């Protein structure tokens, strides 16, 4: 009973603390090297995450605070590395508008003016979101530049696979990518994640525990063709039914859990070259995402994070 009381008062104190820092004033809460995160930054991030992931709204106040903090720390680490290499966070205007609108096309945003109005309606400074997207764009460009020579794709194998199969399966997937600390065991970490998935659902667990860039969207990967999967992942996925998830699989950058949201069967594109190019692009993105996670984990070790 005493332990339960301690936990209760700990959670109660956290909620009161968060409410106070967000309501009273704009205060510096964390420093990531020389980059600061304020209470207003946290509040803005919470609003942003509520927009892009409806499951976020269902979470408790202290959970939303922790997820917003994790998201901003990840962003600051990327920003620090980009400034170290590029000196400035800036995407060329001729590309930026198209990329920005494409990023938010599901919100019926068709112009920069639409974009500004949309975020102003949520009391969010549009320039903050523009910077956020700029960091993601430049980070992806950096990863491509650094690792493009390491990408390994066998076009001949892809061509033979496409010719052999007139139909292919696509899987609507969500992911949780996680790491384990030196004093942790994989079985224990997976048991914890299983409990959280059973209690709160896969999306909320991804928000809280995934270290992938998809975490803020509840781990949603979208429709993934079986043609781009590694043999190991394809073999594992085909044993799982809709609504279920895999056990952790070792991949570059950590341990991966995949959940099947849906399955569909589609015809292979009659244009062989177009289909090959699509598979090559998807496989390239898959490998770049893995390189991104590896590189992020590497630079994170050299970053100092202080709570003020």
N, C-alpha and C positions, 0 to 999 in steps of 0.2 A: 504493500500500500504506500509506504514511504517513497519507494522508487517511482510509483505512478504519479505521486504528488510532485516530485522533482521534475519529471518530464512535463507534466501539465504546466507548472509554473514557468519552466524554460520556454515552452511554446508561447505561453501567454505573454511573457516578457518580450520575446522576439517580435510578436505582432504589435505590441505597444510601441516598441522601439522603432519598427519600420514605419508605423503610422506617424510617429512624431517627426522623423527625419524627412518624410515626404510632405508633411503638412506645414511645418514651421518655417523652414528656411532652406536655401540652397547651400548645402555643406559638402565639403570634400570628405568622401567616405573611404576611398581606396586610391593607392598609387601603384601604377604598373610601370616600373622604372620611373621616368619623369612625367608620365601621362597620368592625369587625374580622372577619377570617376566621382561625380557628385550625386547628391540625392535627386537633383532634377534629371540627370542622365538616367538614373535608375527608373524614375517615374516615366520618362519618355520611352525607355526600352520596354517597360511593361505595357504601355499603350500600343507600341508597335507590334509586340508579340501577340497581343490580343487581336490585332487586325489580321495577322497572317496565319494565326492558328486558334481556331475557336475552342479547342480543348484547353488552351491556356487559361481561359476565363473561369474554368471549373475548378482550378487549383486553389489551394489555400494561400493566404496572403504571404506567409513565410516562404512557401515553395516558389511563388512567383518572384519574390525578391531574390532568392538564391539563383533561379534560372536566369533572370535579367542580369544579375551580377556575373554569372558564368559567361553569358553571351557577350557582355561588354569587355570582360577581361580578354576573351579570345580575340575580339575585334582589336583591342589595344595592342596585343602582342603582334598581330599581323601589321598594324599601322607602324609600329616601331621598326619592324624588319623592312617594310617598304620604304620608309623614310631613310633608313640606313643605306639602302641600295639606290633608290630613285631620287632621294632628297625632297621630293614634293608629291603630295597626293593629288594627282590631276589626270583626268582622262580627256583625250581630245574631243572637242565639242561635236565634231562631225560624226563620231561614233556613239558618244554618250547618250544623246537624246533617244536614238533608236534602241539602244540596249536598256535604257531606263524604262521606256514605255513597254518593251517586250517583257521585262521582268515583272511588271504589274498589269499585264494585259487582262488577267482574270478579274480585275476590278473596274473594267470598262474605262481605263485610262488610255486616251488616244493622243494627247498632246501634253507638253510640259505644263501648260496652263491647267489642264485637268489634274495633273499630278499635284501641283501646288494647292489647288482648291481642295482636293481629296484629303490631304494630310492636315491642312489648316482646319478643316471641318472636325478633325479629331484633336485639335489643339496641339498639333505637332509641327515644329518648324521644318518645312520641306527640305531646307538645306542640310539639316542633320541626316535625313534619309538619303539625300544625294551623296553625301560623304560616305555613308555606310555602304552604299552600292558601289561607289568608286573604289573603296578599299577591296571589296570582293572581286571586282573586275581586274584591278591591278594585281591582286594576289594570284588570281588564276593565270594571268599573263606571266607572272614571275615563275610560277610552278611549271608552266609550259616551256619557258625559255631554259630553265635549269635542267629539266628532265626529258625533254623531247627525244634526246638521243638514247634514252633508256627504254623507250616504249618498244615493245616487242609484239608484232602482229604478223601472222602468216596469212597473206592474202590468198594464197593458193588453197590452203585448207578451208578458208572461208568460202571460196568459190565452189569447191567440191561439195561442201556441206549444203550450200544453197541449192545447187543443182540436184542433189540427192533427195531433197525434201521439198515437195510442192506446197506443203503447209508447215507452219511453225506455231509453237505456243508462245504466248506472252503472259507474263505474270505481273500483276499489280502488287508491288512490294513496299514494305516499310522496313527500316533497319534500326538496330541499336549497335553502335560501335563502341566498345569499351576497352579500357586497359586495366591491368591489375597492378597494385603496388607490390613492393618487395615482400612485405609481410602478409600479403593476401594469397589465398588459394583460389584457383579458378572455380572449383565446385562451390565454394562458399559464396563467391561473387554471383555466380549464376543462380544459386538458390535465392539470394536477395532480390535479384532482378525478376525471377519468376514470381516471387511473392508480390512485388510491386506491380507486375503486369496483371496478376490475378485480382489485386485489390483496386488498382487505378486504371488499368488498360494499357495497351502497348504505346499509344501516342503520348500519354502523360509520362510514362516511364522513360521514353526516348527523350522527352523534354528535359527530364531531371538528370539522366545518367549517360546519355550518348555523347561522345566526344566528336562526332561527325558534324560537318556543316549542315546536315539535314536535321539536326536536333531541334532547331527552332520551329520547324514545320512538322514536328511530331515524328520525325524519321521517315517521312514519305519520300519514296524514290520514284514513284510513277510506274508506268508500264515498261517492263524490261523484257526484251526478247531472249529466248533461250539460246539464240545464236551467239550472244556476246558473253554468256556465262562461262566461267572456267569449268572443266569437266567435273571437278569436285563439288562445286556449288550446284551445278545442274543436277548431278546425281542426288544430292541431298534434298534439293527443292522438289524434285519429282516424287519424293516419298511423303511429302507434306500435303495435307488437305487444306482447302480454303478456310481461313480463320485461325489456322495453327501457325506455330513458329518453330524454327530450327533450334537445335542446341548450338552453343558457341562454336564457330569455325575460325581457325587461325588464318588470318590474312595479313599482308604487310600493313603495319600500322596498328594492329590490335586484334581483338576478338569480335566476330560479327555474328549477330543474331538477325535472321530474316523472317518476316511474317508475310504470309500470302493473304492478300486482301481479296484477290479475284484472279481468275484465269480465263483467257480467251484464245481461240485458235484463228489464225489469219492466213490468207494466201501469201506466199512469197511474191514479191514484186516481179512482174513480168520483165521489167527492165533489169537485167542481171547486174550491169555496172552500177546502177543506182542503188540496188540492194546491197551490193558489196561495199560501196562507199558509206552507206548508212551504218552497216555493221562495223566497219573500220572506225568510223567516227565514235560510235558508242563504246567500242572497246578502248579507244584512245582515252575517252573521258573517264572510263572506269579506272584505268591505270593511273591517270593523272590525279584522280581523287585519292588513290592510295598513296601516291607520292606526296600529295598535299598533307595528308595526315602524318606521315613519317617526318616530313620536314618541319611541320608545326610542333610536333613533340620534341624534336631536336632543339629548336630555337627557344622553346618554352623553358628549357632547363637553365638558360642563361638570363632569364628575366626575374626580377625581384618584384614580388607583389606584397604590398603592405596595407593593412587595414588601419585607418586613422581614427 
